[in-house]
Amino acid sequence: MAHIVVVGGSVCGLLTAHALAQDNHAVTVLERDDAPLPPTADQAFDEWDRRGAPQVRHSHALLARLRNLLRDRAPALLTDLLDVGATELRFVDTPPPELAPLIPEDGDEDLVAIACRRLTFEWVLRRAVETQPGVFVRTGVVAAGLVAHPGSVPTVSGVALTNGEQVVGDLVVDAAGRRSPLSGWLAELGAGDVVVDEEDCGLVYLSRFYRLRGGEHPPNGTGVIGADLGYLKYAVFPGDNDCFSVTFGVHPADDTLRRPLLTPEGFDAAAAVLPSTAPWVAAGVAEPITTVQVMAGLRNTRRRFVVDGRPLARNVHALGDAAVHTNPLYGRGCSLAAVHAFAFADSLRQLGPKDPDGLALAMDATARRELDPWYDAAVMQDRSANAAAGVSTGGDSDADSMRTFVRDGLMAATRRDPQVFRAFVRVLNLLTSPDALVQDPDLAARVLTVWNERDTRPAVVDDAPDRDGMIAVLTNAV
């Protein structure tokens, strides 16, 4: 068995440690935040100082791909989540009203996500990992670089800390997230250049958490609710223990919207005027439990650590957001981190630590197969959304035509056709490829049929205000 040093103690690092410990590897997790585990999940949300992971108090989606991995590979973790108040979102139990009730089909048991706050998920993971034999979580330690033997392809043998200590290991996993320092560390070793693809998401997103008051139930069912108004994106994310969050996404240059939305008064006013969010924040239904949280500087980023068929360095692997990071508004980060973490454990089991080049090539193939399609999809989604909002990011998509086809074709078909609905839910939850709907001739024909009928059916009435109307609401609120 190997000793693996994992840099980063958030979701990706903890999932990696859990998966590796199941194969009896020794794992040392290095977490820079010097914050002990709070006694309860609610205290974690209120008190846990996770400044190294500023996204933890934003909306998160724990998609069906993640839930199914936990069900099949780590059932005790799934049980722990449900025991502390997370719930399962069974999509076929709450279809669009036009489709209800759905006749059960094989595969419906996989169409289940988890309603849970990110900090609750991380708290459950950390508690489980800290009790696993062979896992040691060190907090308050900061990784400064790699320890390696020089060569045309450096061979990594550990991690250097800012206090001068060296943590030696057979393998090093970079789970440090979207701001991973690995590219710089490899440059310091004289390794080749990491190949980086990146594009601005064109988005600032803002979140606020609420808790339903005693006796209140989710107003619009249990699933994620969201829409893109062109000038504003929004979504409601159900959480654990009667909590939920509302998230808004605006372009970084749109100060007229962004600034008032940063205030609790503006945020709540916007939520109260949108038909899909208004029932959630209505007086007497819920109360806010956080201020408005903001994240900016978001970029879709993909890093390649195998170039021209060979690794830039041996015995070091980037997982999760450190390898591929996509627009967090799509909610894919935790689920793709789980896919990557379990795939790493599987590849290590098959190849062993004595085949470093084989392991690097296997993980490169995994990234290309499992992560790249979602990176490409996020880039195209962001280009289309930004073009629709009048913001150019270098793309050439016909935004108006695409938005019309999605609204009047795909989204309309999900409300009319059970097969399209199930297929859409599978894509949304990473259970099939992003292009599965257009690659399947039958599904594509079903969507096209609905789109062709757009002029013969009643128009969908959208009561959401336009941009000028929203600005007026925000101006009155703040």
MARDONU-793460 format. One line per 2 residues: for each residue x, y, z of C-alpha. Coordinates in Angstrom, 2 decimals. Layout:
BEGIN
X:Y:Z ~ ...
//
This chain:
BEGIN
0.00:0.00:0.00 ~ 1.07:3.58:-0.65
1.28:6.74:1.44 ~ -0.49:9.59:-0.32
-0.22:13.26:0.65 ~ -3.36:15.22:-0.23
-3.08:19.01:-0.46 ~ -6.46:20.47:0.43
-9.05:19.37:2.96 ~ -12.27:20.44:1.25
-14.70:18.18:-0.60 ~ -12.30:16.88:-3.26
-9.46:16.22:-0.81 ~ -11.74:14.54:1.71
-13.44:12.36:-0.90 ~ -10.03:11.35:-2.23
-8.83:10.45:1.25 ~ -11.99:8.45:1.90
-11.72:6.52:-1.38 ~ -8.01:5.77:-0.86
-8.50:4.67:2.75 ~ -11.02:2.10:1.56
-8.08:0.41:-0.19 ~ -5.98:0.61:2.99
-3.64:3.33:1.74 ~ -2.16:5.70:4.31
-3.30:9.27:3.66 ~ -2.15:12.59:5.08
-4.47:15.50:4.33 ~ -2.94:18.97:4.53
-5.56:21.67:5.22 ~ -4.48:25.28:5.51
-7.46:26.46:7.59 ~ -6.73:26.04:11.29
-10.34:25.32:12.19 ~ -11.38:22.29:14.26
-14.48:20.35:13.34 ~ -17.57:21.88:15.02
-19.79:19.57:17.11 ~ -22.81:19.69:14.75
-23.61:20.39:11.12 ~ -25.65:23.48:11.99
-22.76:24.84:14.04 ~ -20.49:24.18:11.08
-22.69:26.39:8.92 ~ -22.83:29.13:11.54
-19.28:29.04:12.92 ~ -16.81:26.99:10.87
-14.10:29.33:9.65 ~ -13.36:28.08:6.13
-11.73:31.19:4.71 ~ -9.61:28.99:2.46
-12.81:27.85:0.73 ~ -14.94:30.99:0.29
-17.53:29.12:-1.74 ~ -18.77:27.02:1.18
-21.62:29.39:2.08 ~ -22.87:29.62:-1.49
-25.47:27.45:-3.18 ~ -24.37:23.94:-4.09
-26.00:21.08:-5.93 ~ -25.17:17.49:-4.95
-26.25:15.91:-8.19 ~ -27.44:12.38:-8.88
-24.01:11.35:-10.19 ~ -22.56:12.15:-6.76
-25.44:10.59:-4.85 ~ -25.16:7.38:-6.86
-21.40:7.20:-6.26 ~ -22.01:7.50:-2.53
-24.78:4.90:-2.71 ~ -22.54:2.42:-4.54
-19.07:3.22:-3.20 ~ -19.56:4.88:0.20
-23.03:4.01:1.50 ~ -22.14:4.91:5.09
-21.47:8.49:3.98 ~ -24.87:8.70:2.30
-26.51:7.33:5.44 ~ -24.65:9.89:7.57
-25.85:12.74:5.32 ~ -29.45:11.65:5.60
-29.09:11.15:9.35 ~ -28.02:14.79:9.86
-30.94:16.19:7.89 ~ -30.10:16.00:4.18
-32.91:14.71:1.98 ~ -33.10:12.93:-1.34
-34.64:14.74:-4.30 ~ -36.43:12.13:-6.39
-37.06:13.85:-9.70 ~ -39.63:11.37:-10.99
-41.72:11.95:-7.86 ~ -42.03:15.68:-8.61
-42.23:16.03:-12.40 ~ -43.76:19.06:-14.10
-47.51:19.19:-13.36 ~ -48.34:18.45:-17.01
-46.58:15.05:-16.71 ~ -47.71:13.95:-13.27
-47.92:11.19:-12.38 ~ -45.10:9.46:-14.25
-45.28:5.73:-14.87 ~ -42.21:4.17:-13.16
-39.42:2.98:-15.45 ~ -36.14:1.14:-15.01
-33.44:3.65:-14.22 ~ -35.68:5.96:-12.21
-33.86:4.83:-9.06 ~ -30.80:6.71:-10.34
-32.61:10.02:-10.85 ~ -32.09:11.13:-7.28
-30.04:14.10:-6.04 ~ -29.32:15.27:-2.49
-30.64:18.47:-0.90 ~ -27.83:19.57:1.37
-25.77:22.64:2.21 ~ -22.13:22.46:1.16
-20.89:22.88:4.74 ~ -23.13:20.07:5.97
-21.68:17.79:3.28 ~ -18.13:18.82:4.12
-18.78:18.39:7.86 ~ -20.03:14.83:7.32
-17.05:14.04:5.11 ~ -14.52:15.47:7.54
-16.05:13.64:10.50 ~ -15.97:10.35:8.60
-12.44:10.80:7.26 ~ -10.99:11.74:10.64
-12.15:8.40:12.05 ~ -10.90:6.26:9.15
-7.87:4.08:9.95 ~ -4.78:5.28:8.15
-5.99:8.85:7.53 ~ -4.41:11.81:9.29
-5.89:15.28:8.76 ~ -3.47:18.09:9.60
-5.01:21.54:9.90 ~ -3.31:24.93:9.96
-0.48:23.82:7.66 ~ 0.28:25.53:4.36
1.88:23.77:1.43 ~ 4.64:25.82:-0.19
5.87:23.53:-2.96 ~ 6.87:20.04:-3.98
9.77:17.89:-2.87 ~ 11.18:16.14:-5.94
14.14:14.43:-7.50 ~ 15.31:16.46:-10.52
15.33:15.17:-14.05 ~ 13.81:15.76:-17.47
10.63:14.54:-15.80 ~ 10.91:15.39:-12.08
9.87:12.67:-9.64 ~ 7.84:14.05:-6.75
8.40:12.57:-3.30 ~ 6.44:14.88:-1.02
5.26:18.36:-0.11 ~ 7.23:21.21:1.46
5.39:23.31:4.05 ~ 5.84:27.00:4.79
7.23:26.09:8.24 ~ 10.16:24.29:6.59
8.84:20.78:7.19 ~ 8.67:18.20:4.43
5.80:15.69:4.31 ~ 7.08:12.69:2.39
4.77:10.45:0.38 ~ 4.72:7.97:-2.49
2.17:10.14:-4.29 ~ 0.92:13.70:-3.98
-2.64:14.72:-4.83 ~ -3.41:18.37:-5.52
-6.97:18.98:-4.32 ~ -6.39:22.68:-3.68
-9.23:23.83:-5.90 ~ -9.57:26.38:-8.67
-6.66:28.49:-7.40 ~ -4.32:25.50:-7.38
-0.63:26.46:-7.10 ~ 0.51:23.29:-8.87
1.45:24.98:-12.16 ~ 3.85:27.28:-10.31
5.26:24.44:-8.24 ~ 6.01:22.44:-11.38
7.70:25.47:-12.96 ~ 9.95:25.71:-9.90
11.03:22.11:-10.54 ~ 11.90:22.87:-14.15
9.06:20.73:-15.48 ~ 7.41:21.54:-18.77
4.61:24.07:-19.06 ~ 1.14:23.07:-17.97
-1.29:23.43:-20.87 ~ -4.09:25.73:-19.70
-7.38:26.52:-21.41 ~ -9.50:29.16:-19.73
-12.30:31.56:-20.43 ~ -14.09:34.06:-18.23
-17.52:32.90:-17.05 ~ -18.82:36.44:-17.40
-20.56:36.12:-14.07 ~ -20.63:37.35:-10.51
-22.89:35.28:-8.35 ~ -24.56:36.16:-5.11
-26.22:33.81:-2.63 ~ -28.29:34.10:0.50
-29.51:31.29:2.75 ~ -32.90:31.10:4.40
-34.66:28.68:6.73 ~ -38.32:27.74:6.44
-40.30:28.72:9.50 ~ -41.80:25.99:11.64
-44.51:24.08:9.84 ~ -43.80:25.58:6.42
-43.09:23.35:3.44 ~ -41.16:24.04:0.21
-43.59:26.11:-1.87 ~ -42.83:24.74:-5.36
-41.98:21.12:-4.67 ~ -38.51:19.89:-3.79
-36.33:20.33:-6.86 ~ -33.92:23.04:-7.97
-35.77:25.95:-9.59 ~ -34.03:28.38:-11.89
-34.18:30.53:-14.99 ~ -32.11:32.85:-17.15
-33.72:36.21:-17.84 ~ -30.84:37.36:-20.02
-29.88:40.21:-17.73 ~ -30.11:38.02:-14.62
-29.79:34.34:-13.77 ~ -31.43:32.96:-10.66
-32.02:29.67:-8.87 ~ -33.40:28.22:-5.63
-31.38:25.36:-4.11 ~ -33.04:23.20:-1.44
-30.77:22.33:1.48 ~ -30.81:20.27:4.64
-32.80:20.91:7.82 ~ -35.41:23.20:6.21
-32.73:25.46:4.73 ~ -32.55:26.68:1.16
-30.59:29.27:-0.77 ~ -31.36:31.75:-3.52
-28.61:32.62:-5.98 ~ -28.43:35.44:-8.52
-25.91:35.70:-11.34 ~ -25.10:38.99:-13.07
-22.38:40.11:-15.42 ~ -19.38:41.64:-13.59
-19.69:44.90:-15.52 ~ -23.34:45.39:-14.60
-22.85:47.54:-11.49 ~ -26.40:48.87:-11.76
-27.72:45.43:-10.82 ~ -24.82:44.04:-8.86
-24.46:46.77:-6.25 ~ -28.04:46.77:-4.93
-28.16:42.96:-5.02 ~ -25.21:42.95:-2.62
-27.45:44.47:0.03 ~ -29.91:42.31:2.00
-32.72:44.72:1.14 ~ -32.02:44.62:-2.59
-31.47:40.87:-2.64 ~ -34.74:40.14:-0.85
-36.65:42.62:-3.03 ~ -35.41:40.91:-6.19
-36.32:37.48:-4.82 ~ -39.77:38.74:-3.84
-40.59:40.01:-7.33 ~ -39.63:36.90:-9.33
-42.56:34.47:-9.66 ~ -40.45:31.36:-9.01
-38.65:32.67:-5.93 ~ -41.34:34.87:-4.40
-43.24:32.03:-2.64 ~ -40.03:30.94:-0.92
-39.23:34.33:0.62 ~ -42.79:35.50:1.30
-43.51:36.93:4.73 ~ -44.05:34.19:7.26
-42.59:31.45:5.04 ~ -38.86:31.76:5.67
-36.28:33.93:7.38 ~ -32.75:34.75:6.19
-29.90:33.09:8.09 ~ -26.93:34.66:6.27
-25.97:37.95:4.73 ~ -25.48:38.16:0.96
-22.41:36.17:-0.10 ~ -20.58:37.06:-3.31
-18.10:35.29:-5.58 ~ -16.33:36.93:-8.50
-13.33:36.35:-10.73 ~ -14.83:33.10:-12.03
-13.19:31.39:-14.99 ~ -13.75:28.07:-16.70
-10.28:26.54:-16.45 ~ -8.76:23.28:-17.70
-5.20:22.24:-16.92 ~ -3.33:19.47:-18.72
-0.50:17.79:-16.80 ~ 0.24:15.20:-19.49
1.68:16.81:-22.62 ~ 2.62:14.97:-25.82
1.95:11.65:-24.16 ~ 4.12:12.04:-21.09
3.57:13.51:-17.61 ~ 5.18:16.81:-16.72
6.14:15.26:-13.38 ~ 5.75:11.84:-11.83
3.81:10.96:-8.70 ~ 1.72:14.14:-8.57
-1.92:14.36:-9.69 ~ -4.42:17.22:-9.80
-8.02:16.29:-9.02 ~ -11.33:18.12:-9.11
-11.22:21.88:-9.62 ~ -7.42:21.82:-9.59
-7.66:20.01:-12.93 ~ -10.94:21.26:-14.41
-13.06:24.07:-12.98 ~ -16.37:25.13:-14.52
-18.88:27.88:-13.86 ~ -20.18:27.10:-10.35
-23.67:28.28:-11.27 ~ -24.15:24.94:-13.04
-23.57:23.08:-9.77 ~ -21.23:20.41:-11.11
-18.11:20.92:-8.99 ~ -18.73:18.56:-6.05
-20.07:15.82:-8.30 ~ -17.15:15.95:-10.74
-14.74:16.00:-7.78 ~ -16.30:12.76:-6.56
-16.01:11.20:-10.03 ~ -12.34:12.19:-10.19
-11.55:11.04:-6.65 ~ -13.03:7.57:-7.02
-11.47:7.21:-10.49 ~ -8.06:7.98:-8.98
-8.53:5.31:-6.33 ~ -9.60:2.83:-9.02
-6.62:3.59:-11.25 ~ -4.21:3.31:-8.33
-5.73:-0.04:-7.39 ~ -5.31:-1.32:-10.94
-1.83:0.04:-11.67 ~ -0.21:0.49:-8.26
2.24:3.23:-7.27 ~ 5.14:1.54:-9.07
3.84:2.59:-12.49 ~ 3.83:6.39:-12.22
3.68:7.05:-15.95 ~ 0.83:4.58:-16.42
-1.07:6.20:-13.57 ~ -0.56:9.67:-15.04
-1.77:8.54:-18.46 ~ -4.78:6.81:-16.92
-5.77:9.95:-15.03 ~ -5.29:12.08:-18.13
-7.63:9.75:-19.99 ~ -10.13:10.00:-17.14
-10.05:13.79:-17.25 ~ -10.58:13.82:-21.01
-13.46:11.37:-20.76 ~ -15.23:12.52:-17.58
-14.36:16.21:-17.13 ~ -13.60:17.69:-20.55
-17.16:17.37:-21.93 ~ -18.49:19.42:-19.02
-15.76:22.02:-19.42 ~ -16.63:22.39:-23.11
-20.34:22.55:-22.29 ~ -19.80:25.23:-19.65
-17.76:27.37:-22.06 ~ -20.45:27.14:-24.72
-23.26:27.81:-22.21 ~ -21.44:30.88:-20.91
-20.73:32.19:-24.39 ~ -24.37:31.83:-25.34
-25.60:33.43:-22.11 ~ -23.20:36.36:-22.38
-24.06:36.93:-26.02 ~ -27.74:36.97:-25.10
-26.96:39.58:-22.48 ~ -25.06:41.65:-25.03
-21.60:40.78:-23.71 ~ -19.00:39.37:-26.09
-16.50:36.80:-24.82 ~ -15.08:35.75:-28.17
-17.77:33.20:-29.05 ~ -19.79:33.19:-32.26
-23.01:31.46:-31.13 ~ -26.37:32.70:-32.38
-27.68:33.45:-28.89 ~ -31.21:34.53:-29.81
-31.89:31.41:-31.89 ~ -30.42:29.14:-29.24
-32.41:30.74:-26.42 ~ -35.60:30.40:-28.48
-34.91:26.75:-29.24 ~ -34.15:25.99:-25.59
-37.18:27.87:-24.28 ~ -39.73:26.87:-26.93
-38.27:23.48:-27.78 ~ -36.26:21.73:-25.08
-37.81:23.25:-21.96 ~ -41.31:23.01:-23.40
-40.70:19.36:-24.30 ~ -39.60:18.53:-20.76
-43.08:19.59:-19.63 ~ -44.87:17.54:-22.30
-42.80:14.44:-23.03 ~ -41.76:11.99:-20.26
-38.83:10.70:-22.30 ~ -37.42:14.18:-22.87
-37.99:15.01:-19.21 ~ -36.03:11.95:-18.05
-33.28:12.56:-20.59 ~ -32.98:16.21:-19.52
-32.76:15.22:-15.84 ~ -30.03:12.70:-16.69
-27.95:15.35:-18.46 ~ -28.56:17.87:-15.69
-27.27:15.33:-13.17 ~ -24.17:14.26:-15.17
-25.56:10.76:-15.79 ~ -25.15:11.12:-19.55
-23.00:13.33:-21.74 ~ -23.88:17.01:-22.23
-24.83:16.38:-25.86 ~ -26.93:13.26:-25.18
-30.17:15.02:-26.11 ~ -28.97:16.09:-29.55
-27.05:12.88:-30.25 ~ -30.14:10.69:-29.77
-32.21:10.99:-32.98 ~ -35.48:10.06:-31.25
-35.02:12.63:-28.47 ~ -33.91:15.32:-30.92
-37.00:14.66:-33.05 ~ -39.27:14.92:-30.00
-37.78:18.30:-29.07 ~ -37.98:19.52:-32.67
-41.65:18.53:-32.88 ~ -42.45:20.62:-29.82
-40.41:23.54:-31.14 ~ -42.23:23.43:-34.50
-45.53:23.79:-32.63 ~ -44.41:26.96:-30.83
-46.70:29.25:-32.84 ~ -49.79:27.09:-32.41
-49.84:26.77:-28.63 ~ -50.57:29.42:-26.00
-47.61:31.65:-25.30 ~ -45.84:31.16:-22.01
-46.54:34.18:-19.83 ~ -43.41:35.33:-18.01
-44.30:37.65:-15.17 ~ -40.68:38.37:-14.30
-39.78:42.04:-14.71 ~ -37.52:43.13:-17.51
-34.20:44.75:-16.65 ~ -35.65:48.25:-16.31
-38.40:46.89:-14.09 ~ -35.90:45.08:-11.87
-33.75:48.21:-11.56 ~ -36.85:50.11:-10.42
-37.56:47.43:-7.80 ~ -33.98:47.57:-6.54
-33.93:51.37:-6.50 ~ -37.03:51.45:-4.32
-35.61:48.78:-1.99 ~ -32.24:50.36:-1.26
//
